[in-house]
Amino acid sequence: MKKLLLILPLLVLFACNNTSKNDSNSDKATTKVDTLWNDTVQDTFFDTKFGATIEEVEKNFEKHIFKDSVFEVHDNSREIPMERDQRVDDMRFEKIFFGGYLWETVLVEFYYNKFGGVKFYSPHGDFNQLEMLFSKKYKFTEIEPEDTTILSKKIAFGKNGCQLSIIHFRNNVELIYRNDNIINGPRKSDEEILDDI
């Protein structure tokens, strides 16, 4: 009988320990994020579609900017090492209206000489208002930030290869559109893949 009294509390303790381990595993499983997909994410800006040439972007963007805006083309291929000179140029505009906001800086990115991304920066942007505005149009996936300077990050993934990110940093808000099909470069044909082997 004494043995039973000693064993019974140990069994209860063991059962409680296993239950708490299972609960913590189920908590981990619920923190995984499922990607929410949108049929499309915007791919045209100031009458210019992703994939346009540098000249097309320059011509079309200049029609839509302020008289006071600053515009410059800057070769950053030496600053950002990427395979096969993937990222060649950036165009930078300052003080541009887009989506009802005045953006301090707009950076247009080119990959493989094609328009592949556009970033809008504002030190005065309201992340919650942007999130609410774009949530009417897109389903967002919330991403757990790894960078401690990022307070919140949401991404809308489009089946058309485009994505929209709203990032709330400590000191600013960024709105980023990009086309992964252009950024990742042209797909090689089966023959080119075999030639590489």
C-alpha positions in Angstrom: 0.0 0.0 0.0 2.9 2.3 0.8 4.4 1.7 -2.6 1.1 2.6 -4.2 0.9 5.9 -2.3 4.4 6.7 -3.5 3.8 5.8 -7.1 0.4 7.5 -7.4 1.8 11.1 -6.9 4.7 10.4 -9.3 2.2 9.2 -12.0 0.1 12.4 -11.5 3.2 14.5 -11.7 4.4 12.7 -14.8 0.9 13.1 -16.5 0.8 16.8 -15.7 4.3 17.3 -17.2 3.4 15.6 -20.4 0.1 17.6 -20.7 2.0 20.9 -20.3 4.5 19.9 -23.0 1.7 19.1 -25.4 0.1 22.4 -24.7 3.3 24.3 -25.5 3.7 22.4 -28.8 0.1 23.3 -29.8 0.9 27.0 -29.0 3.9 26.8 -31.3 1.7 25.3 -34.1 -0.8 28.2 -33.8 1.9 30.9 -34.3 2.7 29.6 -37.8 1.4 32.1 -40.4 -0.5 30.9 -43.4 0.1 32.9 -46.5 -3.0 34.7 -47.7 -3.1 35.0 -51.5 -4.7 37.8 -53.6 -5.6 37.3 -57.2 -3.6 40.3 -58.1 -1.6 43.1 -56.5 -1.2 46.4 -58.2 1.5 46.3 -60.9 1.1 49.7 -62.6 2.3 53.0 -61.2 2.0 56.4 -62.8 0.9 54.8 -66.1 4.0 52.4 -66.0 3.7 48.6 -65.6 6.3 46.4 -64.0 8.7 45.3 -66.7 9.0 48.7 -68.4 12.3 50.0 -69.5 14.2 52.8 -67.6 13.3 55.3 -70.4 9.6 54.5 -70.1 9.6 54.9 -66.3 11.5 58.2 -66.5 9.1 59.6 -69.1 5.9 58.5 -67.4 6.9 59.2 -63.8 8.0 62.7 -64.7 4.5 63.5 -66.0 3.1 62.8 -62.5 5.6 64.5 -60.1 5.6 67.9 -58.5 7.5 70.8 -60.0 9.5 70.9 -56.7 10.4 67.2 -56.9 14.0 66.1 -57.1 14.8 63.4 -59.6 18.0 61.5 -60.0 19.2 58.3 -61.6 21.9 56.6 -59.6 23.9 53.5 -60.5 24.1 51.3 -57.5 25.4 48.1 -59.1 28.7 48.5 -57.3 27.1 49.1 -53.9 24.8 46.1 -53.9 26.6 43.0 -55.2 24.2 40.7 -57.0 24.7 38.0 -59.6 24.9 39.1 -63.2 24.5 42.8 -62.3 20.9 41.9 -61.4 20.1 45.3 -59.9 21.5 48.0 -62.2 19.9 51.4 -61.5 17.6 53.2 -59.1 15.6 56.3 -59.8 14.9 58.4 -56.9 12.1 61.0 -56.6 11.3 63.2 -53.6 8.0 64.7 -52.4 5.5 62.6 -54.5 1.8 62.2 -53.9 0.6 58.5 -54.1 -2.4 56.9 -52.4 -3.5 60.1 -50.8 -0.1 60.6 -49.1 2.8 62.9 -49.6 5.8 60.5 -49.6 9.2 62.0 -48.7 11.2 59.7 -51.0 10.2 57.2 -53.8 12.8 54.8 -55.0 12.2 53.0 -58.3 14.3 49.8 -58.6 15.4 48.1 -61.8 16.4 44.5 -62.2 17.8 43.1 -65.4 17.1 46.6 -66.9 13.4 46.3 -66.1 11.1 48.1 -63.7 10.8 45.6 -60.8 10.0 47.5 -57.6 9.0 50.8 -56.1 9.5 51.9 -52.5 7.6 54.8 -50.8 9.2 56.3 -47.7 7.7 58.6 -45.2 8.8 59.7 -41.7 5.3 60.9 -41.0 3.2 58.1 -42.4 0.5 56.5 -40.3 1.0 52.8 -40.4 -2.5 52.0 -39.0 -4.2 54.2 -41.5 -2.3 52.7 -44.4 -3.0 49.2 -43.1 -6.7 50.0 -42.8 -6.8 51.6 -46.3 -5.1 48.7 -48.1 -6.9 46.0 -46.1 -10.1 47.1 -47.9 -8.4 45.9 -51.2 -6.0 43.1 -50.1 -5.7 40.2 -47.7 -2.5 40.6 -45.7 -0.2 38.1 -44.2 1.4 39.4 -41.0 5.2 38.6 -40.8 7.0 38.4 -37.5 9.8 40.9 -37.9 13.3 39.6 -37.3 14.8 43.1 -37.3 14.4 45.0 -34.0 13.9 48.3 -35.8 10.7 47.0 -37.4 7.6 47.3 -35.3 5.2 45.7 -37.7 5.2 44.2 -41.2 2.4 43.0 -43.4 2.6 41.6 -46.9 -0.1 41.1 -49.5 1.0 38.4 -51.9 -0.5 38.4 -55.4 -0.8 35.3 -57.7 0.5 37.6 -60.5 4.0 37.6 -58.9 3.5 41.1 -57.3 3.5 41.8 -53.6 2.8 44.8 -51.4 4.5 45.3 -48.1 3.7 47.8 -45.4 6.5 48.1 -42.9 6.3 50.2 -39.7 9.9 51.1 -38.6 10.6 53.0 -35.4 11.3 56.2 -37.4 9.3 55.8 -40.7 6.8 53.9 -42.7 7.5 52.2 -46.0 5.1 51.0 -48.7 6.9 48.6 -51.1 5.6 47.1 -54.3 7.7 44.6 -56.2 7.4 41.9 -58.8 9.3 38.8 -57.9 9.1 37.5 -61.5 11.3 40.4 -62.6 13.5 40.6 -59.6 14.4 36.9 -59.8 15.3 37.3 -63.5 14.3 35.7 -66.7 13.6 32.0 -66.5 16.0 29.8 -68.3 14.8 27.4 -71.0 15.3 23.7 -70.4 18.1 23.7 -73.0 19.9 26.5 -71.2 19.6 24.6 -67.9 21.0 21.5 -69.6 23.9 23.6 -71.0 24.8 24.8 -67.5 25.1 21.2 -66.2 
